[in-house]
Amino acid sequence: MNRIDLPEYVEDAAILRFYHLDSLNSETWEEDEDNSESTREREKESTMKQFQHPEEDGTMNTTIKLSESDMDLQLIDNSDPLGIQSSIFTDDVTRNTNISQLKEKTAYMITNKNFQPRQFLLQVHKDTSYNELIDGETHLRKGVNQRAEALKNLVHQNFDRFVSAKNTIDHVYDEMKSKQLNQEQDYGTVNIKKALDDANTRAEQVYGPVIERRHRVEKVKSTLYVLQRYKFLFNLPSSLLESIKQTKYDTAIRDYKKGKYLYQVLKGDITSSDRNAGLPEVEETGVTDLHRKVFDKVWAEVQKIVAELQNVLLRMLADPWRSMDDQEKTINFLFDLDTAEDPAWFYLDSQYQWIMGLMKETYDTSVKKIERIKQEDPDSKECSKKRSMSLKKAIEQIHNKVSNVNEETNEELRIWQAVSELVKSHSSLLMRCLPDFWRLSMAFIEGKFAHKTTTTPINPEPVSSRKRRQGMDMVKVEQYQRMTRDIIDRYASLISRYFSLNDVNPKARNLSDGTDKTPYPSFLPPNANSIYTSEYLTLIITDLANCVNDINSINLAGEAFSGLTNLMERTRSKFIDVLCKCWERDAKSFYMLEEWIVDPQNPQITTLIQKYYDYHKFCARSAYKIASLTAIADGVEQSDNRDIASIYIERIRSSFMESTYTFLDGFVQLALTDYTPLNEKDELILSKKREKIDVHSMDVRILLTVSNMEHMRSTVMSRLVTLFESAYNIQMEEDLRTLIDVVYQLDGILFGDYLKRKTQVIRDIIRHGILNSGIDWASIPKPQEVHPFVYEALMLLVMVHSQISSVAKQLVPRALSSLLETMASDCLESFRQVERFGMGGMLQATLEIEFMHQTLSQYVTPTASNTLQSIYQTIEQAYDPQQQQSGNLQSELSHVKDLLVFSRKSITRPIYYGSIAYPLNGKKASDADHTHKWTVMVKGLNNEDLSYYIKKVVFKLHETYPNPLRSIEHPPFEVSETGWGEFEIMIKIHFHPVTNEKPITLYHHLRLHPYEDDISGQPWPKDKPVMSLLYDELVFNEPTEALYQIFADHKALTPNLPHKKPTKDSTVPQFSTQLEAEEIERLDRAQNEINAQISSLKQRLAAFD
């Protein structure tokens, strides 16, 4: 930077040059022998300038404007005489440079009288090379020569002036010395003094008021200048109020900090640390004590506004619902405002008090809500029937995977929802407040807010946490940690209080019917079922575990977090115990859920088994979830394999087995006790679903129960045990075998009771028929038919077969085999009591035993077969040899065989099915493309009505037809449509249930066009229908008695196939024995013709060879 741009130095240099001084600190006065008239003129001019207006000479400007000559002189003085550098001063010269330094620097100027070439070269050109110095010497010589030449020209051009001036000065000096330079005349100054006094008096009269006004104007200008220069400080109160009004607190605090720094500068209280705070330098110019008093008043107003702002920020800081980021900003704002109270401590203390109070308030509100819901239920007494109804709805919900249940109509769910909300609200409150509370506490403990109370340097060095903690108030640090523990302890204590986690012996609650006295905790809703209990306990502990794990993520101190892990374990233990108790309790009354409705997926069992499976699996799975939930502590990684404490596994396994045993015990009560509906309102709907199941029949209940137990033994129990073993990683083979043994025992009890009653009836029939019916086995004639008691016994077996088939078909072989064994034993025992058999008696007994044997052949067991052989031996041993006629014995046995064959005849019914198609021949149809009208049918021969044994016929048409599946439930069994193409039609015939026959399926290819001539060999007429009908017979083997009676009533025991064609109508199918014979004859002729052609071809081939 050139010194010409430094006004301070230019002013000092001008003074030195004007007074011909070498230094600003001169100690002696030196007479100037060369005073000239021009010098006096300049003195006069400077004196007159004192009375000029400031605007005329521009003295108010901060920078002195130099004339061109002065600037040239400065450039000459400042320039390097050697011409090497632009300036001899390498360092900037400021106003703060003292006089000694300035004097030392001016010694390097060549125009100075004290110029020292040696020092000049040492200081200015110490780094200049020799060649450059040589060039500088040349430059200096050239400059000296130019100056000398210029001086010569000056003297030559103004020589006359110099002579005239010298003469005038000498003349004046001589005159003054000779006449006026005496003491009386004050050496020639009396007149001058008098003139000056007069001039001064006139000047005071003329310029006095002007000068006074000028001083006032200067004061006003000075004031305006100060106002203008410190406008920010004067506007600070209003700007603060405006920023506060607009909630621009960061702007207000920034302005406050800037104003504070400016005020400290004006007061002179600024320190070096304040200067290093990063704020701009402020130069104090023209500030008087009066101005400082004004500044004090302004700052006092600012302090009042800042105090009010502090109160506003403290109120905001006390607002518990503001976010942590906003609160941290507020804390920093308060630190910047130099508040006397520690804002971090204020926030933590107010937040602590609010959290503690809000937790208690939330708990009380939730408990009151739960109690209010409980009081709204008029019948809140414990009742197993009411609980079973609730359990039924819950099982239907989980089976159908329905998540949205109307909680408004379910008191239990409303209570559970309120309990869940109690835990969820407390957990949410803890997660809402504790992380922010702990984060701010840690920030304060680590000293992150300590720098707010002291000035931060511009380039701070990294400070460790340990150093930051030095100087912390350790009492407050311990207080922070204690407050955190108190918040967690309050949360844990409230949860523990409601769920009675510390209550080892809860008070017992009795059921209204007095059947259960198991103590249950008070938080359970009245009549709580195990499904809802499992679901909500799992939900509650999951929320609790999530809260604990989320709290763990903020790295709480170990002592504080241990309270949460302890809470988690106590809650887990309590919930598992409660769940298992409810599980076992519901198993005792689970039999009440039996509705005796057949399972649509498995018609051999009732829906109770699926309900129990869903219920049992849900409880076991919920117990697993509760037992496996974890709260991960610091430094512990969560693994995929969740280890469950053995005490929990044993408790759950015990409930698993106990509930299964209890459920199996309920089977006996279910089968042997008359059915009582759980809900009378639903009984009408349930009765329709049961169809023909008589729930008030003990036999039906026993059969269904036995079938259920068989399914339990074969499928359900093994599946549940396998799931339990897989989940809990234990072995339960011995437990499974024990359960199966229990099922076998219960099965033997129930099924044995059923068979015992049937066996007793059969025994009475057999004993009475053989021994007490008046039959003389020694003299009766040869048999013509089986005795009625045999039919009666077999009819009872048929009824048993029918009853079991309608309820549990898979039990038929087991039941009939057992009954056959018993019946054979009864026959054996009875025949042994017959003393003697004649020929007719032996044949009759053989006929009856063989009849039973062949009728029940598929149910004959080895035991029964041995017993039947023993009967034959017994009859043979009791046969009277005197009546033995060996010649007739074989023929009589053949006669018995014929009787057996005749007793096992079947019934055959003829039908025909197919289609008849009529060409439209231009007639309108539903579709313009259709060319034929056709009818597909199933009919009886001779227009027989088939509806007495056919329930319906289903025709499956082509997919292009609307509603392609046509079900015809009334005769005639036919479907008529129009179309243009041929396709295959599926025909499915369904029989009435009394037939006990499965549906049969037939397939028919729809035929629209004739592909050959008619039967007479003539071309097919256009209007003649195309018939494609097939004859078939429905065979009913071993028809039931009811079916046999139906066919007998309709005179349909034999097929009525006519011998000849009954009519000449071409639209009636021609099925008769005569046509059958003719068809066979035509086939024979065709076969003979083919054989003849084959023989002729063979002869021709032989001729070629």
Number of C-alpha atoms within 10 A of each C-alpha: 11 15 18 15 10 16 17 18 17 19 14 16 20 15 13 13 12 11 10 11 16 16 19 14 10 9 7 6 7 10 7 9 6 7 9 11 11 9 12 11 11 12 12 11 11 11 11 10 13 10 13 12 13 14 9 9 11 12 12 12 10 9 14 14 14 15 9 9 9 14 14 13 14 17 16 15 19 21 19 21 22 21 18 16 15 14 19 22 20 12 10 11 18 13 11 8 12 10 13 12 10 17 14 11 15 22 19 24 22 18 13 13 11 12 14 13 13 9 13 17 14 11 15 16 17 10 9 13 9 9 9 14 16 12 13 18 15 13 15 16 13 13 15 12 11 12 12 12 11 12 12 11 12 11 12 10 11 10 11 11 11 11 10 10 13 11 12 11 12 10 12 10 12 12 11 13 13 9 11 15 16 13 9 10 12 12 13 16 15 13 11 10 12 11 12 12 12 12 12 13 13 12 12 13 11 11 15 14 11 14 15 11 12 14 12 12 12 15 12 12 13 14 16 13 16 17 15 11 13 16 12 15 21 19 13 20 24 13 17 23 17 14 17 20 10 11 11 13 18 16 16 24 20 15 19 22 16 16 21 16 21 22 20 13 18 21 16 10 10 14 11 7 13 16 16 15 15 11 12 11 11 11 9 13 10 10 14 12 9 9 14 14 12 13 18 15 12 17 19 13 15 22 16 12 17 23 15 13 21 22 14 13 20 19 11 17 26 19 15 16 12 11 12 18 10 12 23 17 15 22 24 16 22 25 22 16 20 16 16 9 12 14 24 22 18 15 25 21 17 15 22 21 13 16 22 16 13 14 20 16 12 15 20 14 12 20 17 12 16 20 12 12 16 18 11 10 13 7 11 15 15 19 19 24 17 19 19 22 16 20 23 20 15 19 22 14 15 15 15 9 9 10 8 7 12 9 13 9 9 12 19 25 20 18 23 23 15 18 24 18 15 24 22 19 16 23 22 16 16 19 16 15 20 21 20 19 21 20 15 22 23 16 14 21 24 19 21 14 19 17 12 17 12 11 11 14 14 11 8 7 7 7 9 10 12 10 12 17 17 13 9 15 12 12 8 14 18 12 16 23 18 12 22 22 19 15 20 19 17 17 24 19 17 18 20 16 11 17 19 19 20 14 12 8 10 12 12 13 15 16 15 11 11 10 11 16 10 13 14 17 18 14 14 17 21 19 22 24 27 28 27 20 23 26 17 18 26 24 18 23 23 17 17 24 23 17 20 24 18 15 20 22 13 13 15 21 14 11 10 20 23 16 17 23 20 13 21 20 16 16 23 24 15 19 23 23 18 19 27 24 18 24 25 22 20 24 27 21 16 27 22 22 19 19 20 22 20 20 14 10 10 11 14 21 26 23 19 21 18 18 20 20 18 17 25 20 18 19 25 23 18 22 25 20 19 25 24 17 20 22 23 16 18 13 6 8 8 11 7 6 7 13 13 16 10 10 10 19 17 11 14 24 20 14 23 22 17 18 23 19 18 18 19 22 17 17 24 19 12 21 23 16 13 13 18 14 14 17 10 9 9 10 14 9 9 15 16 11 14 14 10 10 19 15 19 13 14 17 24 21 25 23 24 25 27 26 22 22 23 20 16 23 20 12 11 18 18 17 15 19 19 17 15 21 15 11 14 19 13 12 13 14 13 9 13 18 13 14 20 19 13 16 21 15 11 19 22 13 13 21 18 16 15 17 18 14 11 17 22 14 13 24 20 12 22 24 18 14 20 21 16 10 12 9 13 16 23 19 15 16 15 16 21 11 13 19 16 12 18 19 15 15 20 19 13 17 20 16 12 19 19 16 17 21 15 15 26 23 16 13 19 19 15 11 20 22 20 20 23 27 22 21 26 26 20 20 22 21 15 18 23 15 13 16 13 20 25 23 24 19 23 25 23 23 22 19 23 22 21 18 23 21 18 14 16 15 14 11 20 20 14 11 15 21 16 15 21 23 14 15 23 19 13 17 24 15 14 19 20 17 13 8 13 12 10 8 8 10 13 11 11 16 14 11 16 24 15 11 17 20 10 10 14 13 12 14 18 17 19 19 19 16 20 23 24 19 24 19 21 16 10 10 10 10 15 9 10 11 11 18 20 21 18 23 16 23 18 23 19 19 22 15 10 11 15 20 16 11 16 19 17 19 24 19 24 17 21 16 9 7 12 9 10 12 14 15 16 16 14 13 15 16 23 20 17 12 15 20 20 14 14 12 12 13 18 16 23 18 18 18 20 16 12 13 17 14 13 11 14 12 13 12 14 17 14 21 20 24 16 17 9 10 11 12 8 7 8 9 11 17 11 11 10 13 21 22 22 18 20 14 15 13 13 12 12 17 12 14 19 15 13 11 19 17 14 17 19 12 10 10 11 16 16 13 15 15 14 15 13 13 15 13 10 9 9 10 12 14 19 20 20 17 14 15 15 14 12 12 12 12 12 12 12 12 12 12 12 12 12 12 12 12 12 11 12 12 12 12 12 10 10 9 8 7 6
